[in-house]
């Protein structure tokens, strides 16, 4: 039986790395992109790592060409590369605004466009949308743009039986928080406000991505799966 293949952007840390590890353990041939040095990811040796900036068209082209050479075709494209630039409107400069849209929106769009010829019939595309609310207007706009993009692509690619979905993580303990200077104790304390009484892990989101990529989700497209420990339900009920 031929192994399934996956390309994961932003796959050298956090949610992308956890997804790569899970899929690899299930027999996928996996390639990841990221800004880390390729030998510094801690992933299994046979996971292909390519250093690439998700906001660079040159890097996107090179990464997709590497996927063509090493994997041939794709059963899953997981678009999880992203950047955070939180801040209120009055302190958001043009550079921060451009970075948010260049990587979170433009980068994801053109990675999918370039990878489209590699996607097998019946393949799965999964966006990681993440949270933007409470982190500033520009951050919210950049994250929010991915959901209508995902739904439009689901309709556009349906004739090829390519399913396009999203996962929206809630409070997930990833390296992004430490980069913002938030302590582990503070992150853990946030779990007290989550209905399941804990902060999520990247592995929680990886499981959702793996489900959306599986045959068990074969009739699911254009949907957004919340991985929030109940916070999504809590916010709708409030």
FITI-637082 format. One line per 4 residues: number of its first residue (from 1); their letters; for each residue x, y, z of N, C-alpha, C. Coordinates in nm, 3 decimals, always signed. Layout:
REM residues N
NUM	a	X:Y:Z:X:Y:Z:X:Y:Z ~ ...
***
This chain:
REM residues 238
1	xxxx	+0.084:-0.119:+0.000:+0.000:+0.000:+0.000:+0.089:+0.125:+0.000 ~ +0.060:+0.219:-0.090:+0.140:+0.341:-0.101:+0.112:+0.432:+0.017 ~ +0.218:+0.485:+0.080:+0.202:+0.574:+0.194:+0.141:+0.706:+0.150 ~ +0.057:+0.763:+0.235:+0.003:+0.896:+0.209:+0.111:+1.001:+0.231
5	xxxx	+0.090:+1.116:+0.172:+0.191:+1.223:+0.178:+0.129:+1.351:+0.234 ~ +0.212:+1.430:+0.301:+0.164:+1.555:+0.360:+0.272:+1.661:+0.352 ~ +0.231:+1.782:+0.318:+0.315:+1.901:+0.326:+0.255:+1.992:+0.431 ~ +0.338:+2.029:+0.529:+0.292:+2.112:+0.641:+0.377:+2.237:+0.645
9	xxxx	+0.315:+2.353:+0.625:+0.389:+2.478:+0.639:+0.390:+2.519:+0.786 ~ +0.500:+2.582:+0.828:+0.512:+2.614:+0.970:+0.520:+2.488:+1.054 ~ +0.586:+2.385:+1.000:+0.584:+2.254:+1.064:+0.702:+2.221:+1.150 ~ +0.786:+2.318:+1.183:+0.904:+2.289:+1.265:+0.883:+2.322:+1.412
13	xxxx	+0.766:+2.370:+1.448:+0.737:+2.397:+1.589:+0.586:+2.399:+1.610 ~ +0.546:+2.394:+1.735:+0.405:+2.412:+1.771:+0.310:+2.313:+1.706 ~ +0.197:+2.364:+1.660:+0.092:+2.281:+1.603:+0.140:+2.207:+1.479 ~ +0.213:+2.274:+1.393:+0.262:+2.209:+1.272:+0.354:+2.093:+1.303
17	xxxx	+0.443:+2.111:+1.399:+0.535:+2.004:+1.438:+0.459:+1.886:+1.497 ~ +0.363:+1.914:+1.584:+0.284:+1.806:+1.644:+0.207:+1.729:+1.537 ~ +0.157:+1.800:+1.437:+0.085:+1.734:+1.329:+0.180:+1.647:+1.247 ~ +0.299:+1.698:+1.219:+0.398:+1.620:+1.145:+0.433:+1.492:+1.220
21	xxxx	+0.453:+1.503:+1.351:+0.488:+1.385:+1.431:+0.375:+1.283:+1.431 ~ +0.251:+1.330:+1.445:+0.138:+1.238:+1.447:+0.121:+1.167:+1.313 ~ +0.125:+1.244:+1.204:+0.107:+1.183:+1.073:+0.220:+1.086:+1.041 ~ +0.342:+1.124:+1.077:+0.457:+1.035:+1.057:+0.435:+0.903:+1.130
25	xxxx	+0.383:+0.911:+1.253:+0.359:+0.788:+1.331:+0.251:+0.702:+1.268 ~ +0.168:+0.762:+1.184:+0.062:+0.688:+1.116:+0.101:+0.646:+0.975 ~ +0.228:+0.661:+0.943:+0.278:+0.609:+0.817:+0.283:+0.706:+0.701 ~ +0.252:+0.833:+0.725:+0.262:+0.934:+0.619:+0.409:+0.962:+0.587
29	xxxx	+0.435:+0.996:+0.462:+0.560:+1.059:+0.424:+0.537:+1.209:+0.436 ~ +0.620:+1.276:+0.516:+0.591:+1.413:+0.558:+0.705:+1.507:+0.520 ~ +0.667:+1.624:+0.470:+0.762:+1.733:+0.450:+0.708:+1.855:+0.523 ~ +0.797:+1.927:+0.592:+0.757:+2.047:+0.664:+0.842:+2.165:+0.618
33	xxxx	+0.785:+2.283:+0.627:+0.861:+2.405:+0.605:+0.858:+2.488:+0.733 ~ +0.959:+2.573:+0.747:+0.964:+2.660:+0.864:+1.087:+2.747:+0.860 ~ +1.095:+2.838:+0.955:+1.209:+2.928:+0.962:+1.324:+2.873:+1.044 ~ +1.300:+2.765:+1.119:+1.409:+2.703:+1.193:+1.510:+2.642:+1.097
37	xxxx	+1.634:+2.629:+1.140:+1.733:+2.554:+1.063:+1.685:+2.410:+1.051 ~ +1.705:+2.350:+0.935:+1.647:+2.219:+0.908:+1.695:+2.111:+1.004 ~ +1.814:+2.127:+1.063:+1.862:+2.026:+1.156:+1.822:+2.051:+1.300 ~ +1.739:+2.152:+1.324:+1.708:+2.196:+1.461:+1.561:+2.173:+1.498
41	xxxx	+1.488:+2.094:+1.419:+1.345:+2.081:+1.443:+1.311:+1.975:+1.547 ~ +1.399:+1.875:+1.564:+1.368:+1.767:+1.656:+1.270:+1.666:+1.600 ~ +1.238:+1.675:+1.472:+1.148:+1.582:+1.407:+1.221:+1.453:+1.371 ~ +1.148:+1.344:+1.346:+1.213:+1.221:+1.300:+1.300:+1.247:+1.177
45	xxxx	+1.407:+1.170:+1.165:+1.507:+1.196:+1.061:+1.450:+1.190:+0.920 ~ +1.349:+1.105:+0.899:+1.297:+1.090:+0.763:+1.185:+1.188:+0.731 ~ +1.155:+1.280:+0.823:+1.067:+1.392:+0.788:+1.151:+1.496:+0.716 ~ +1.110:+1.532:+0.596:+1.186:+1.627:+0.515:+1.159:+1.768:+0.565
49	xxxx	+1.263:+1.842:+0.595:+1.247:+1.978:+0.642:+1.311:+2.075:+0.543 ~ +1.239:+2.181:+0.514:+1.286:+2.282:+0.420:+1.273:+2.419:+0.487 ~ +1.381:+2.492:+0.492:+1.376:+2.627:+0.550:+1.311:+2.720:+0.449 ~ +1.199:+2.780:+0.489:+1.124:+2.865:+0.396:+1.044:+2.968:+0.474
53	xxxx	+1.038:+3.088:+0.420:+0.958:+3.197:+0.473:+0.823:+3.194:+0.403 ~ +0.716:+3.173:+0.480:+0.582:+3.160:+0.422:+0.535:+3.288:+0.354 ~ +0.604:+3.401:+0.379:+0.566:+3.525:+0.315:+0.647:+3.557:+0.191 ~ +0.736:+3.467:+0.152:+0.823:+3.490:+0.036:+0.779:+3.404:-0.081
57	xxxx	+0.746:+3.468:-0.193:+0.703:+3.392:-0.310:+0.816:+3.302:-0.360 ~ +0.939:+3.349:-0.353:+1.052:+3.267:-0.395:+1.063:+3.142:-0.309 ~ +1.048:+3.158:-0.177:+1.056:+3.043:-0.087:+0.938:+2.948:-0.108 ~ +0.821:+3.003:-0.133:+0.704:+2.918:-0.160:+0.728:+2.832:-0.284
61	xxxx	+0.776:+2.894:-0.391:+0.805:+2.820:-0.514:+0.906:+2.708:-0.487 ~ +1.011:+2.743:-0.412:+1.116:+2.645:-0.385:+1.064:+2.530:-0.300 ~ +0.982:+2.561:-0.200:+0.928:+2.458:-0.112:+0.837:+2.363:-0.189 ~ +0.752:+2.417:-0.275:+0.661:+2.331:-0.352:+0.740:+2.244:-0.449
65	xxxx	+0.846:+2.300:-0.507:+0.930:+2.219:-0.597:+0.998:+2.106:-0.519 ~ +1.039:+2.135:-0.395:+1.097:+2.030:-0.310:+0.993:+1.922:-0.280 ~ +0.869:+1.962:-0.258:+0.762:+1.864:-0.235:+0.742:+1.777:-0.358 ~ +0.747:+1.839:-0.475:+0.733:+1.762:-0.599:+0.846:+1.659:-0.612
69	xxxx	+0.968:+1.700:-0.581:+1.082:+1.611:-0.596:+1.081:+1.497:-0.495 ~ +1.046:+1.529:-0.370:+1.057:+1.429:-0.264:+0.930:+1.347:-0.243 ~ +0.815:+1.407:-0.265:+0.688:+1.339:-0.237:+0.611:+1.302:-0.364 ~ +0.632:+1.376:-0.470:+0.563:+1.348:-0.596:+0.426:+1.409:-0.603
73	xxxx	+0.339:+1.373:-0.509:+0.204:+1.428:-0.503:+0.165:+1.441:-0.356 ~ +0.052:+1.506:-0.330:+0.012:+1.534:-0.192:-0.129:+1.484:-0.164 ~ -0.142:+1.419:-0.047:-0.275:+1.383:+0.004:-0.325:+1.485:+0.106 ~ -0.233:+1.558:+0.167:-0.269:+1.662:+0.264:-0.178:+1.782:+0.248
77	xxxx	-0.239:+1.899:+0.245:-0.166:+2.026:+0.256:-0.219:+2.095:+0.380 ~ -0.134:+2.104:+0.482:-0.174:+2.169:+0.607:-0.107:+2.305:+0.614 ~ -0.187:+2.409:+0.604:-0.137:+2.547:+0.600:-0.144:+2.606:+0.740 ~ -0.035:+2.592:+0.814:-0.036:+2.638:+0.953:+0.067:+2.747:+0.980
81	xxxx	+0.146:+2.784:+0.878:+0.242:+2.893:+0.897:+0.168:+3.024:+0.922 ~ +0.213:+3.097:+1.019:+0.148:+3.224:+1.051:+0.236:+3.309:+1.139 ~ +0.195:+3.433:+1.158:+0.270:+3.526:+1.240:+0.173:+3.606:+1.326 ~ +0.216:+3.642:+1.445:+0.133:+3.723:+1.535:+0.196:+3.861:+1.551
85	xxxx	+0.114:+3.963:+1.534:+0.155:+4.100:+1.560:+0.042:+4.168:+1.636 ~ +0.021:+4.129:+1.764:-0.090:+4.186:+1.840:-0.067:+4.333:+1.870 ~ -0.176:+4.406:+1.885:-0.165:+4.547:+1.921:-0.289:+4.624:+1.878 ~ -0.321:+4.731:+1.950:-0.437:+4.814:+1.915:-0.412:+4.890:+1.786
89	xxxx	-0.519:+4.942:+1.729:-0.510:+5.006:+1.598:-0.414:+5.124:+1.598 ~ -0.411:+5.200:+1.708:-0.328:+5.321:+1.708:-0.178:+5.290:+1.710 ~ -0.139:+5.168:+1.749:+0.003:+5.135:+1.754:+0.044:+5.034:+1.646 ~ -0.045:+5.004:+1.553:-0.013:+4.910:+1.445:+0.046:+4.987:+1.328
93	xxxx	+0.172:+4.961:+1.297:+0.235:+5.031:+1.186:+0.221:+4.950:+1.056 ~ +0.265:+5.009:+0.947:+0.248:+4.945:+0.817:+0.325:+4.814:+0.808 ~ +0.443:+4.808:+0.868:+0.523:+4.686:+0.862:+0.452:+4.570:+0.930 ~ +0.393:+4.596:+1.047:+0.321:+4.490:+1.119:+0.198:+4.447:+1.041
97	xxxx	+0.124:+4.544:+0.985:+0.005:+4.514:+0.906:+0.042:+4.428:+0.785 ~ +0.146:+4.467:+0.714:+0.188:+4.393:+0.595:+0.233:+4.252:+0.630 ~ +0.305:+4.237:+0.741:+0.351:+4.103:+0.780:+0.232:+4.012:+0.809 ~ +0.131:+4.064:+0.876:+0.013:+3.984:+0.908:-0.054:+3.931:+0.782
101	xxxx	-0.072:+4.018:+0.683:-0.142:+3.975:+0.563:-0.053:+3.901:+0.465 ~ +0.075:+3.938:+0.459:+0.168:+3.871:+0.368:+0.185:+3.724:+0.404 ~ +0.190:+3.694:+0.532:+0.215:+3.556:+0.575:+0.084:+3.482:+0.599 ~ -0.006:+3.539:+0.679:-0.127:+3.467:+0.717:-0.226:+3.452:+0.603
105	xxxx	-0.231:+3.547:+0.512:-0.331:+3.541:+0.404:-0.262:+3.515:+0.269 ~ -0.180:+3.607:+0.225:-0.115:+3.593:+0.094:-0.030:+3.467:+0.088 ~ +0.048:+3.441:+0.190:+0.135:+3.324:+0.190:+0.056:+3.195:+0.180 ~ -0.051:+3.184:+0.258:-0.134:+3.063:+0.253:-0.201:+3.048:+0.118
109	xxxx	-0.252:+3.159:+0.063:-0.321:+3.153:-0.066:-0.227:+3.103:-0.175 ~ -0.108:+3.161:-0.183:-0.019:+3.125:-0.293:+0.050:+2.991:-0.271 ~ +0.066:+2.949:-0.146:+0.116:+2.814:-0.124:+0.017:+2.712:-0.178 ~ -0.112:+2.733:-0.151:-0.214:+2.644:-0.206:-0.215:+2.651:-0.358
113	xxxx	-0.209:+2.772:-0.413:-0.210:+2.784:-0.558:-0.094:+2.707:-0.622 ~ +0.027:+2.725:-0.568:+0.145:+2.660:-0.625:+0.141:+2.509:-0.605 ~ +0.082:+2.464:-0.493:+0.078:+2.321:-0.463:-0.039:+2.250:-0.530 ~ -0.132:+2.325:-0.585:-0.253:+2.267:-0.642:-0.225:+2.155:-0.743
117	xxxx	-0.128:+2.169:-0.834:-0.102:+2.060:-0.928:-0.055:+1.930:-0.861 ~ -0.006:+1.940:-0.737:+0.042:+1.821:-0.668:-0.069:+1.749:-0.591 ~ -0.181:+1.817:-0.568:-0.286:+1.758:-0.485:-0.359:+1.647:-0.561 ~ -0.362:+1.530:-0.500:-0.433:+1.418:-0.558:-0.583:+1.441:-0.555
121	xxxx	-0.655:+1.374:-0.643:-0.801:+1.375:-0.633:-0.839:+1.315:-0.498 ~ -0.927:+1.382:-0.426:-0.964:+1.337:-0.293:-0.871:+1.385:-0.184 ~ -0.775:+1.471:-0.217:-0.683:+1.523:-0.116:-0.755:+1.618:-0.020 ~ -0.684:+1.652:+0.088:-0.740:+1.739:+0.191:-0.649:+1.860:+0.211
125	xxxx	-0.710:+1.977:+0.223:-0.640:+2.100:+0.260:-0.696:+2.146:+0.394 ~ -0.609:+2.175:+0.489:-0.653:+2.221:+0.621:-0.579:+2.350:+0.657 ~ -0.655:+2.456:+0.676:-0.600:+2.582:+0.725:-0.602:+2.581:+0.878 ~ -0.498:+2.638:+0.940:-0.505:+2.669:+1.083:-0.538:+2.817:+1.095
129	xxxx	-0.655:+2.845:+1.148:-0.703:+2.982:+1.152:-0.658:+3.053:+1.278 ~ -0.676:+2.992:+1.393:-0.632:+3.054:+1.516:-0.720:+3.170:+1.557 ~ -0.683:+3.229:+1.667:-0.763:+3.337:+1.725:-0.707:+3.472:+1.686 ~ -0.796:+3.568:+1.665:-0.753:+3.704:+1.641:-0.821:+3.802:+1.735
133	xxxx	-0.941:+3.764:+1.782:-1.017:+3.853:+1.868:-0.940:+3.885:+1.996 ~ -0.943:+4.010:+2.033:-0.874:+4.054:+2.154:-0.728:+4.083:+2.133 ~ -0.676:+4.060:+2.012:-0.535:+4.082:+1.985:-0.513:+4.200:+1.892 ~ -0.617:+4.276:+1.866:-0.605:+4.393:+1.781:-0.678:+4.378:+1.650
137	xxxx	-0.715:+4.492:+1.591:-0.796:+4.493:+1.470:-0.725:+4.428:+1.353 ~ -0.597:+4.459:+1.332:-0.525:+4.404:+1.218:-0.509:+4.253:+1.230 ~ -0.478:+4.206:+1.351:-0.465:+4.062:+1.376:-0.597:+3.991:+1.351 ~ -0.706:+4.049:+1.399:-0.838:+3.990:+1.380:-0.874:+3.984:+1.232
141	xxxx	-0.843:+4.091:+1.159:-0.875:+4.094:+1.016:-0.796:+3.990:+0.939 ~ -0.668:+3.975:+0.970:-0.584:+3.879:+0.899:-0.629:+3.736:+0.926 ~ -0.658:+3.706:+1.052:-0.704:+3.571:+1.085:-0.843:+3.547:+1.028 ~ -0.930:+3.648:+1.040:-1.067:+3.633:+0.993:-1.079:+3.615:+0.843
145	xxxx	-0.981:+3.666:+0.768:-0.985:+3.654:+0.623:-0.973:+3.509:+0.577 ~ -0.916:+3.423:+0.659:-0.893:+3.285:+0.617:-1.021:+3.202:+0.608 ~ -1.120:+3.233:+0.691:-1.241:+3.151:+0.688:-1.321:+3.168:+0.559 ~ -1.353:+3.289:+0.513:-1.420:+3.300:+0.383:-1.334:+3.249:+0.268
149	xxxx	-1.202:+3.265:+0.278:-1.113:+3.210:+0.176:-1.126:+3.059:+0.173 ~ -1.124:+2.995:+0.289:-1.136:+2.850:+0.298:-1.268:+2.802:+0.237 ~ -1.378:+2.870:+0.269:-1.509:+2.826:+0.220:-1.520:+2.842:+0.069 ~ -1.467:+2.950:+0.017:-1.468:+2.970:-0.128:-1.386:+2.863:-0.199
153	xxxx	-1.269:+2.831:-0.144:-1.185:+2.728:-0.203:-1.250:+2.590:-0.196 ~ -1.326:+2.565:-0.089:-1.396:+2.437:-0.077:-1.492:+2.416:-0.194 ~ -1.563:+2.522:-0.232:-1.655:+2.513:-0.345:-1.578:+2.501:-0.476 ~ -1.473:+2.579:-0.490:-1.397:+2.583:-0.614:-1.327:+2.450:-0.644
157	xxxx	-1.281:+2.382:-0.539:-1.204:+2.259:-0.558:-1.287:+2.132:-0.543 ~ -1.415:+2.148:-0.510:-1.502:+2.031:-0.493:-1.509:+1.942:-0.617 ~ -1.511:+1.998:-0.740:-1.515:+1.908:-0.857:-1.397:+1.811:-0.864 ~ -1.286:+1.846:-0.802:-1.170:+1.756:-0.798:-1.172:+1.669:-0.673
161	xxxx	-1.280:+1.679:-0.596:-1.295:+1.604:-0.471:-1.184:+1.640:-0.371 ~ -1.132:+1.760:-0.385:-1.037:+1.811:-0.285:-1.116:+1.881:-0.177 ~ -1.103:+1.834:-0.055:-1.176:+1.891:+0.057:-1.092:+2.000:+0.124 ~ -1.155:+2.112:+0.156:-1.086:+2.225:+0.218:-1.158:+2.262:+0.347
165	xxxx	-1.088:+2.253:+0.458:-1.145:+2.283:+0.588:-1.047:+2.366:+0.671 ~ -1.089:+2.400:+0.790:-1.004:+2.476:+0.882:-1.016:+2.419:+1.022 ~ -0.911:+2.437:+1.099:-0.917:+2.416:+1.244:-0.894:+2.551:+1.310 ~ -0.972:+2.577:+1.413:-0.957:+2.703:+1.488:-0.920:+2.669:+1.632
169	xxxx	-0.791:+2.673:+1.665:-0.750:+2.642:+1.801:-0.793:+2.751:+1.899 ~ -0.822:+2.708:+2.020:-0.847:+2.802:+2.128:-0.716:+2.832:+2.199 ~ -0.715:+2.820:+2.331:-0.594:+2.843:+2.409:-0.504:+2.721:+2.400 ~ -0.403:+2.730:+2.317:-0.310:+2.619:+2.296:-0.170:+2.664:+2.338
173	xxxx	-0.107:+2.583:+2.420:+0.026:+2.617:+2.472:+0.131:+2.590:+2.365 ~ +0.167:+2.693:+2.289:+0.266:+2.682:+2.183:+0.382:+2.777:+2.211 ~ +0.494:+2.762:+2.139:+0.608:+2.853:+2.158:+0.575:+2.999:+2.128 ~ +0.464:+3.025:+2.059:+0.428:+3.164:+2.029:+0.411:+3.246:+2.155
177	xxxx	+0.357:+3.185:+2.262:+0.335:+3.259:+2.385:+0.468:+3.297:+2.452 ~ +0.564:+3.206:+2.452:+0.692:+3.239:+2.514:+0.762:+3.350:+2.436 ~ +0.742:+3.353:+2.304:+0.802:+3.460:+2.225:+0.742:+3.596:+2.261 ~ +0.619:+3.595:+2.312:+0.555:+3.718:+2.355:+0.587:+3.751:+2.501
181	xxxx	+0.673:+3.668:+2.564:+0.714:+3.694:+2.701:+0.615:+3.649:+2.806 ~ +0.523:+3.559:+2.773:+0.422:+3.510:+2.867:+0.476:+3.388:+2.938 ~ +0.470:+3.386:+3.070:+0.530:+3.279:+3.150:+0.445:+3.152:+3.145 ~ +0.507:+3.035:+3.166:+0.431:+2.908:+3.172:+0.323:+2.909:+3.279
185	xxxx	+0.350:+2.971:+3.394:+0.249:+2.976:+3.500:+0.127:+3.056:+3.457 ~ +0.151:+3.165:+3.387:+0.038:+3.245:+3.338:-0.043:+3.166:+3.237 ~ +0.024:+3.097:+3.147:-0.046:+3.017:+3.046:-0.130:+2.909:+3.115 ~ -0.072:+2.840:+3.212:-0.145:+2.735:+3.283:-0.267:+2.791:+3.354
189	xxxx	-0.255:+2.912:+3.409:-0.368:+2.971:+3.482:-0.486:+3.000:+3.391 ~ -0.460:+3.021:+3.264:-0.570:+3.046:+3.171:-0.665:+2.927:+3.162 ~ -0.613:+2.809:+3.191:-0.696:+2.690:+3.182:-0.813:+2.692:+3.278 ~ -0.805:+2.772:+3.384:-0.914:+2.780:+3.480:-1.042:+2.835:+3.418
193	xxxx	-1.027:+2.912:+3.310:-1.146:+2.969:+3.245:-1.198:+2.886:+3.129 ~ -1.135:+2.771:+3.105:-1.176:+2.683:+2.995:-1.271:+2.577:+3.049 ~ -1.384:+2.549:+2.982:-1.476:+2.447:+3.033:-1.411:+2.312:+3.063 ~ -1.312:+2.270:+2.984:-1.242:+2.143:+3.012:-1.129:+2.160:+3.113
197	xxxx	-1.115:+2.280:+3.170:-1.025:+2.307:+3.282:-0.877:+2.288:+3.251 ~ -0.839:+2.310:+3.128:-0.697:+2.307:+3.095:-0.672:+2.382:+2.966 ~ -0.549:+2.426:+2.951:-0.503:+2.483:+2.824:-0.473:+2.366:+2.730 ~ -0.503:+2.382:+2.604:-0.480:+2.276:+2.507:-0.333:+2.262:+2.471
201	xxxx	-0.303:+2.152:+2.405:-0.167:+2.124:+2.358:-0.167:+2.118:+2.205 ~ -0.050:+2.136:+2.144:-0.045:+2.119:+1.998:-0.095:+1.983:+1.952 ~ -0.076:+1.879:+2.034:-0.124:+1.746:+1.997:-0.276:+1.742:+1.986 ~ -0.346:+1.823:+2.066:-0.492:+1.829:+2.056:-0.535:+1.875:+1.917
205	xxxx	-0.465:+1.975:+1.865:-0.499:+2.028:+1.732:-0.453:+1.931:+1.624 ~ -0.339:+1.869:+1.644:-0.288:+1.772:+1.546:-0.389:+1.660:+1.524 ~ -0.453:+1.615:+1.630:-0.554:+1.510:+1.616:-0.670:+1.553:+1.529 ~ -0.709:+1.681:+1.542:-0.819:+1.733:+1.461:-0.779:+1.742:+1.314
209	xxxx	-0.655:+1.785:+1.289:-0.606:+1.793:+1.151:-0.601:+1.653:+1.089 ~ -0.550:+1.557:+1.164:-0.541:+1.420:+1.114:-0.680:+1.365:+1.082 ~ -0.779:+1.398:+1.165:-0.916:+1.355:+1.135:-0.965:+1.416:+1.005 ~ -0.947:+1.546:+0.987:-0.994:+1.611:+0.865:-0.924:+1.558:+0.741
213	xxxx	-0.802:+1.507:+0.758:-0.729:+1.450:+0.644:-0.769:+1.306:+0.615 ~ -0.843:+1.245:+0.707:-0.871:+1.102:+0.697:-0.996:+1.073:+0.615 ~ -1.012:+0.945:+0.578:-1.132:+0.903:+0.507:-1.258:+0.920:+0.593 ~ -1.239:+0.922:+0.724:-1.354:+0.942:+0.813:-1.417:+1.079:+0.799
217	xxxx	-1.343:+1.174:+0.740:-1.397:+1.309:+0.716:-1.425:+1.329:+0.567 ~ -1.449:+1.220:+0.496:-1.463:+1.226:+0.352:-1.581:+1.306:+0.301 ~ -1.679:+1.336:+0.389:-1.796:+1.414:+0.347:-1.798:+1.550:+0.416 ~ -1.681:+1.593:+0.461:-1.670:+1.722:+0.531:-1.584:+1.816:+0.448
221	xxxx	-1.639:+1.926:+0.406:-1.562:+2.029:+0.336:-1.626:+2.165:+0.361 ~ -1.544:+2.268:+0.364:-1.594:+2.403:+0.389:-1.630:+2.429:+0.533 ~ -1.582:+2.345:+0.624:-1.617:+2.357:+0.765:-1.499:+2.401:+0.850 ~ -1.530:+2.456:+0.964:-1.430:+2.505:+1.059:-1.446:+2.430:+1.189
225	xxxx	-1.347:+2.351:+1.225:-1.352:+2.269:+1.345:-1.287:+2.343:+1.461 ~ -1.365:+2.375:+1.563:-1.313:+2.442:+1.681:-1.243:+2.341:+1.771 ~ -1.122:+2.375:+1.812:-1.047:+2.291:+1.906:-1.015:+2.382:+2.024 ~ -1.115:+2.401:+2.109:-1.108:+2.509:+2.208:-1.139:+2.466:+2.350
229	xxxx	-1.153:+2.336:+2.375:-1.185:+2.293:+2.510:-1.321:+2.339:+2.559 ~ -1.407:+2.378:+2.465:-1.540:+2.425:+2.501:-1.556:+2.575:+2.502 ~ -1.446:+2.650:+2.477:-1.456:+2.795:+2.479:-1.546:+2.847:+2.367 ~ -1.546:+2.779:+2.252:-1.634:+2.821:+2.144:-1.780:+2.810:+2.183
233	xxxx	-1.815:+2.699:+2.250:-1.953:+2.682:+2.299:-1.984:+2.786:+2.404 ~ -1.888:+2.808:+2.494:-1.906:+2.905:+2.602:-1.934:+3.045:+2.548 ~ -1.858:+3.087:+2.444:-1.874:+3.221:+2.390:-2.007:+3.237:+2.319 ~ -2.055:+3.130:+2.253:-2.183:+3.140:+2.182:-2.299:+3.142:+2.281
237	xx	-2.279:+3.079:+2.398:-2.387:+3.073:+2.497:-2.395:+3.201:+2.579 ~ -2.286:+3.276:+2.580:-2.281:+3.397:+2.664:-2.374:+3.506:+2.611
***
